[in-house]
Amino acid sequence: MSDVDEVREVLLAKEAELVSSREVLTRPQQDQGSISFGKRIGDGTAMAVDRLSTVTAHDTLGAVLGEVRRALVKLDEGSYGLCDTCGEQILKARLEARPWAVRCLRHS
């Protein structure tokens, strides 16, 4: 198996993981109830914070998913490992730690 095939497998596995995680976050909650705010922190405030955290997590997963999909395109184009911003080689250690990196450290 070539390095490209191994990277593709890792990226496809990460893509599937991210898609699954985002689906979990977008499932309707069983008891959403109404949110009310008062002078004290209560259940409504806690629910609002949980929802904001979920939105943030969903957005973060979406950003990483975009990078994974971009890295897959770069594999097909033959430009995998080159920074999208400056065109310089991305450090091997960075790609080992984050195979979906599409920018060098300077531009990330």
Contact map, one row per residue, 1 for C-alpha under 8 A:
111011000000000000000000000000000000000000000000000000000000000000000000000000000000000000000000000000000000
111111000000000000000000000000000000000000000000000000000000000000000000000000000000000000000000000000000000
111111100000000000000000000000000000000000000000000000000000000000000000000000000000000000000000000000000000
011111110000000000000000000000000000000000000000000000000000000000000000001000000000000000000000000000000000
111111111000000000000000000000000000000000000000000000000000000000000000000000000000000000000000000000000000
111111111100000000000000000000000000000000000000000000000000000000000000000000000000000000000000000000000000
001111111110000000000000000000000000000000000000000000000000000000000000000000000000000000000000001000000000
000111111111000000000000000000000000000000000000000000000000000000000001001000000000000000000000000000000000
000011111111100000000000000000000000000000000000000000000000000000000000000000000000000000000000000000000000
000001111111110000000000000000000000000000000000000000000000000000000000000000000000000000000000001000000000
000000111111111000000000000000000000000000000000000000000000000000011011000000000000000000000000001100000000
000000011111111100000000000000000000000000000000000000000000000000000000000000000000000000000000000000000000
000000001111111110000000000000000000000000000000000000000000000000000000000000000000000000000000000000000000
000000000111111111000000000000000000000000000000000000000000000000010000000000000000000000000000000000000000
000000000011111111100000000000000000000000000000000000000000000010011000000000000000000000000000000000000000
000000000001111111110000000000000000000000000000000000000000000000000000000000000000000000000000000000000000
000000000000111111111000000000000000000000000000000000000000000000000000000000000000000000000000000000000000
000000000000011111111100000000000000000000000000000000000000110110000000000000000000000000000000000000000000
000000000000001111111110000000000000000000000000000000000000000010000000000000000000000000000000000000000000
000000000000000111111111000000000000000000000000000000000000000000000000000000000000000000000000000000000000
000000000000000011111111100000000000000000000000000000000000100000000000000000000000000000000000000000000000
000000000000000001111111110000000000000000000000000000000100110000000000000000000000000000000000000000000000
000000000000000000111111111000000000000000000000000000000000000000000000000000000000000000000000000000000000
000000000000000000011111111000000000000000000000000000000000000000000000000000000000000000000000000000000000
000000000000000000001111111000000000000000000000000001000100000000000000000000000000000000000000000000000000
000000000000000000000111111100000000000000000000000000000000000000000000000000000000000000000000000000000000
000000000000000000000011111110000000000000000000000000000000000000000000000000000000000000000000000000000000
000000000000000000000000011111000000000000000000000000000000000000000000000000000000000000000000000000000000
000000000000000000000000001111110000000000000000000000000000000000000000000000000000000000000000000000000000
000000000000000000000000000111110000000000000000000000000000000000000000000000000000000000000000000000000000
000000000000000000000000000011111000000000000000000000000000000000000000000000000000000000000000000000000000
000000000000000000000000000011111100000000000000000000000000000000000000000000000000000000000000000000000000
000000000000000000000000000000111110000000000000000000000000000000000000000000000000000000000000000000000000
000000000000000000000000000000011111000000010000000000000000000000000000000000000000000000000000000000000000
000000000000000000000000000000001111100000111011000000000000000000000000000000000000000000000000000000000000
000000000000000000000000000000000111110000011000000000000000000000000000000000000000000000000000000000000000
000000000000000000000000000000000011111111011000000000000000000000000000000000000000000000000000000000000000
000000000000000000000000000000000001111111000000000000000000000000000000000000000000000000000000000000000000
000000000000000000000000000000000000111110000000000000000000000000000000000000000000000000000000000000000000
000000000000000000000000000000000000111111000000000000000000000000000000000000000000000000000000000000000000
000000000000000000000000000000000000111111111100000000000000000000000000000000000000000000000000000000000000
000000000000000000000000000000000000110111111100000000000000000000000000000000000000000000000000000000000000
000000000000000000000000000000000010000011111110000000000000000000000000000000000000000000000000000000000000
000000000000000000000000000000000111100011111111000000000000000000000000000000000000000000000000000000000000
000000000000000000000000000000000011100011111111100000000000000000000000000000000000000000000000000000000000
000000000000000000000000000000000000000011111111110000000000000000000000000000000000000000000000000000000000
000000000000000000000000000000000010000000111111111000000000000000000000000000000000000000000000000000000000
000000000000000000000000000000000010000000011111111100000000000000000000000000000000000000000000000000000000
000000000000000000000000000000000000000000001111111110000000000000000000000000000000000000000000000000000000
000000000000000000000000000000000000000000000111111111000000000000000000000000000000000000000000000000000000
000000000000000000000000000000000000000000000011111111100000000000000000000000000000000000000000000000000000
000000000000000000000000000000000000000000000001111111110000000000000000000000000000000000000000000000000000
000000000000000000000000000000000000000000000000111111111000000000000000000000000000000000000000000000000000
000000000000000000000000100000000000000000000000011111111100000000000000000000000000000000000000000000000000
000000000000000000000000000000000000000000000000001111111110000000000000000000000000000000000000000000000000
000000000000000000000000000000000000000000000000000111111111000000000000000000000000000000000000000000000000
000000000000000000000000000000000000000000000000000011111111100000000000000000000000000000000000000000000000
000000000000000000000100100000000000000000000000000001111111110000000000000000000000000000000000000000000000
000000000000000000000000000000000000000000000000000000111111111000000000000000000000000000000000000000000000
000000000000000000000000000000000000000000000000000000011111111100000000000000000000000000000000000000000000
000000000000000001001100000000000000000000000000000000001111111110000000000000000000000000000000000000000000
000000000000000001000100000000000000000000000000000000000111111111000000000000000000000000000000000000000000
000000000000000000000000000000000000000000000000000000000011111111100000000000000000000000000000000000000000
000000000000000001000000000000000000000000000000000000000001111111110000000000000000000000000000000000000000
000000000000001001100000000000000000000000000000000000000000111111111000000000000000000000000000000000000000
000000000000000000000000000000000000000000000000000000000000011111111100000000000000000000000000000000000000
000000000000000000000000000000000000000000000000000000000000001111111110000000000000000000000000000111000000
000000000010011000000000000000000000000000000000000000000000000111111111000000000000000000000000000110000000
000000000010001000000000000000000000000000000000000000000000000011111111100000000000000000000000000000000000
000000000000000000000000000000000000000000000000000000000000000001111111110000000000000000000000000101000000
000000000010000000000000000000000000000000000000000000000000000000111111111000010000000000000000001111000000
000000010010000000000000000000000000000000000000000000000000000000011111111100010000000000000000000000000000
000000000000000000000000000000000000000000000000000000000000000000001111111110000000000000000000000000000000
000000000000000000000000000000000000000000000000000000000000000000000111111111110000000000000000000000000000
000100010000000000000000000000000000000000000000000000000000000000000011111111110000000000000000000000000000
000000000000000000000000000000000000000000000000000000000000000000000001111111100000000000000000000000000000
000000000000000000000000000000000000000000000000000000000000000000000000111111110000000000000000000000000000
000000000000000000000000000000000000000000000000000000000000000000000000011111110000000000000000000000000000
000000000000000000000000000000000000000000000000000000000000000000000000011111111100000000000000000000000000
000000000000000000000000000000000000000000000000000000000000000000000011011011111100000000000000000001000000
000000000000000000000000000000000000000000000000000000000000000000000000000000111110000011100010000011000000
000000000000000000000000000000000000000000000000000000000000000000000000000000111111001111000000000001110000
000000000000000000000000000000000000000000000000000000000000000000000000000000001111111111000000000001110010
000000000000000000000000000000000000000000000000000000000000000000000000000000000111111000000000000001100000
000000000000000000000000000000000000000000000000000000000000000000000000000000000011111000000000000000100010
000000000000000000000000000000000000000000000000000000000000000000000000000000000011111100000000000000000010
000000000000000000000000000000000000000000000000000000000000000000000000000000000111111110000000000000000000
000000000000000000000000000000000000000000000000000000000000000000000000000000000110011111000000000000010000
000000000000000000000000000000000000000000000000000000000000000000000000000000001110001111100000000000010000
000000000000000000000000000000000000000000000000000000000000000000000000000000001110000111110110000001111000
000000000000000000000000000000000000000000000000000000000000000000000000000000001000000011111110000000010000
000000000000000000000000000000000000000000000000000000000000000000000000000000000000000001111111000000000000
000000000000000000000000000000000000000000000000000000000000000000000000000000000000000000111111100000000000
000000000000000000000000000000000000000000000000000000000000000000000000000000000000000001111111111010000000
000000000000000000000000000000000000000000000000000000000000000000000000000000001000000001111111111110000000
000000000000000000000000000000000000000000000000000000000000000000000000000000000000000000011111111000000000
000000000000000000000000000000000000000000000000000000000000000000000000000000000000000000001111111000000000
000000000000000000000000000000000000000000000000000000000000000000000000000000000000000000000111111110000000
000000100110000000000000000000000000000000000000000000000000000000000010000000000000000000000111111110000000
000000000010000000000000000000000000000000000000000000000000000000110110000000000000000000000010011111000000
000000000000000000000000000000000000000000000000000000000000000000110010000000001000000000000110011111110000
000000000000000000000000000000000000000000000000000000000000000000100110000000011111000001000000000111110000
000000000000000000000000000000000000000000000000000000000000000000000000000000000111100001000000000011111111
000000000000000000000000000000000000000000000000000000000000000000000000000000000110000111100000000011111111
000000000000000000000000000000000000000000000000000000000000000000000000000000000000000001000000000000111111
000000000000000000000000000000000000000000000000000000000000000000000000000000000000000000000000000000111111
000000000000000000000000000000000000000000000000000000000000000000000000000000000010110000000000000000111111
000000000000000000000000000000000000000000000000000000000000000000000000000000000000000000000000000000111111
